[in-house]
């Protein structure tokens, strides 16, 4: 008698990662944005963040110019309350004409 494997059992599909479970909300979050170095870019980032996150102030951000001075990195310390909030924030930041990237 030849044993053949039972192929009638269903093979589990690839797992789908539930992105909402990768992070637990609320949580401390460091948002990093790179944009053109102008006098108002850091304030623009701050203003956009304030639309999406309560309690963001000037003290919540840190800036650092690139070595050439052409760009500026802006880090914003915030408390994220949902994945949707972060998605909306990233969309608005990335749509701003001076933004080169948001991480």
Backbone torsions as a table, in degrees:
resi	resn	phi	psi	omega
1	UNK	NA	132.3	-179.3
2	UNK	-99.8	129.7	176.7
3	UNK	-88.6	124.1	175.6
4	UNK	-114.1	143.8	-178.9
5	UNK	-65.2	145.2	178.0
6	UNK	-79.3	109.5	-179.6
7	UNK	-95.6	4.3	-178.4
8	UNK	-77.5	-20.9	178.2
9	UNK	-70.1	140.5	-178.9
10	UNK	-74.7	139.9	177.1
11	UNK	-89.7	127.1	-179.2
12	UNK	-63.1	139.4	177.0
13	UNK	-74.2	166.4	176.5
14	UNK	-53.9	140.2	178.4
15	UNK	-67.3	141.3	175.3
16	UNK	-102.2	126.2	-178.8
17	UNK	-80.6	127.0	176.1
18	UNK	-84.4	100.8	-174.1
19	UNK	-61.3	-27.0	178.4
20	UNK	-67.6	-21.8	-178.8
21	UNK	-90.6	-8.1	177.4
22	UNK	-69.8	-26.2	179.2
23	UNK	-125.7	146.0	174.8
24	UNK	-105.2	126.8	-177.8
25	UNK	-106.5	147.8	-4.7
26	UNK	-72.1	155.8	178.7
27	UNK	-150.4	154.2	173.2
28	UNK	-71.6	139.0	-174.4
29	UNK	-143.3	135.1	176.2
30	UNK	-106.2	107.5	178.9
31	UNK	-88.6	129.7	-179.7
32	UNK	-119.6	128.6	-177.4
33	UNK	-131.5	138.9	176.6
34	UNK	-119.0	131.9	-179.8
35	UNK	-149.5	179.9	178.0
36	UNK	-65.9	136.3	-177.9
37	UNK	-78.8	102.2	175.5
38	UNK	-132.0	167.9	-177.8
39	UNK	-62.3	-25.6	-173.7
40	UNK	-111.6	0.8	-175.4
41	UNK	-62.7	-44.2	179.4
42	UNK	-61.0	-40.0	177.8
43	UNK	-67.2	-34.1	176.8
44	UNK	-64.2	-45.7	177.8
45	UNK	-60.5	-45.1	179.0
46	UNK	-59.0	-46.0	-179.5
47	UNK	-61.7	-43.0	178.1
48	UNK	-64.0	-44.0	179.6
49	UNK	-62.8	-38.8	-179.4
50	UNK	-64.6	-26.0	176.9
51	UNK	-69.4	-26.9	-173.2
52	UNK	-108.4	-21.5	-173.7
53	UNK	-133.1	126.8	177.5
54	UNK	-74.6	146.5	173.1
55	UNK	83.5	12.0	177.7
56	UNK	-83.9	129.4	178.0
57	UNK	-131.5	175.1	179.0
58	UNK	-56.6	-31.6	179.7
59	UNK	-71.4	-12.7	-179.3
60	UNK	-82.6	-9.3	-175.8
61	UNK	-115.1	151.7	176.4
62	UNK	-133.2	136.1	179.6
63	UNK	-119.9	152.6	177.0
64	UNK	-150.6	122.2	178.5
65	UNK	-74.4	153.3	174.8
66	UNK	-69.6	167.8	-178.5
67	UNK	-61.8	-31.5	179.3
68	UNK	-85.1	-16.1	-178.4
69	UNK	83.3	-1.3	-178.4
70	UNK	-75.5	-30.0	-177.2
71	UNK	-122.1	164.4	176.7
72	UNK	-135.5	135.5	175.4
73	UNK	-96.5	130.9	179.1
74	UNK	-120.2	122.8	175.6
75	UNK	-109.6	129.1	-180.0
76	UNK	-118.4	121.4	174.9
77	UNK	-88.2	123.1	-177.9
78	UNK	-144.0	170.1	173.6
79	UNK	-108.9	111.8	-180.0
80	UNK	-84.6	137.4	-178.3
81	UNK	-108.3	-14.9	178.3
82	UNK	-164.3	161.6	175.9
83	UNK	-64.7	-39.9	179.9
84	UNK	-60.2	-42.1	178.9
85	UNK	-59.2	-47.2	179.8
86	UNK	-65.1	-41.3	178.3
87	UNK	-59.9	-47.2	179.7
88	UNK	-61.8	-39.3	178.9
89	UNK	-65.2	-47.0	178.8
90	UNK	-62.3	-40.7	179.7
91	UNK	-60.7	-48.2	-178.6
92	UNK	-65.9	-41.1	179.0
93	UNK	-64.2	-45.0	-178.9
94	UNK	-67.8	-24.8	178.5
95	UNK	-81.7	-10.5	179.5
96	UNK	-73.0	136.9	-174.3
97	UNK	-61.1	-28.7	-178.3
98	UNK	-86.6	-15.1	-176.8
99	UNK	-75.0	131.5	175.7
100	UNK	-98.5	-36.2	175.7
101	UNK	-164.8	153.5	176.1
102	UNK	-131.6	131.7	-178.7
103	UNK	-119.5	NA	NA
